[in-house]
C-alpha cells in the first residue's frame, strides 16, 4: 500500500509506531514553506527591517517544527537530494539568513534592524 504525497509527517510517524514491521519511507513533498510579509506596510517597508528578519529567522527550527524534523532547508526550489535543481546546502549557506548556525547572524540582524547593513 502506498500513499505518495498524501501522508503528512505526523501520519507517517503514527503509521510507523503502529506497525513497526512495515517498510515506511517518507518521500520529500513538493510543498515549499514560506513566510510571507507585506513589504508595502510598516515596519516591513523598511529594507533594513526585512534584512534583520532574514538574518534572525532560524530556518532549521522553522522547518523542524513544521515537518517534525523531516524537512530540508531550501530556497525557492526543492532542495537536494530530492530536488534536481535546488541549491546545495553549502551554497545556500552563503545567502543572507541561510547560515546553518544562526548565532553569528544574530548580531547582524540587530545591526540591520537598527539601520546598519550587516554582512549577511
Secondary structure, 3 states (H helix, E strand, C coil): CCCCCCCCHHHHHHHHHHCCCCCCCCCCCCCCCCCCCCCCCCCCCCHHHHHHHHHHCCHHHHHHHHHCCCCCCCCCCCCCCCCCCCCCHHHHCCCCCCCCCCHHHHHHHHHHHCCCCCCC
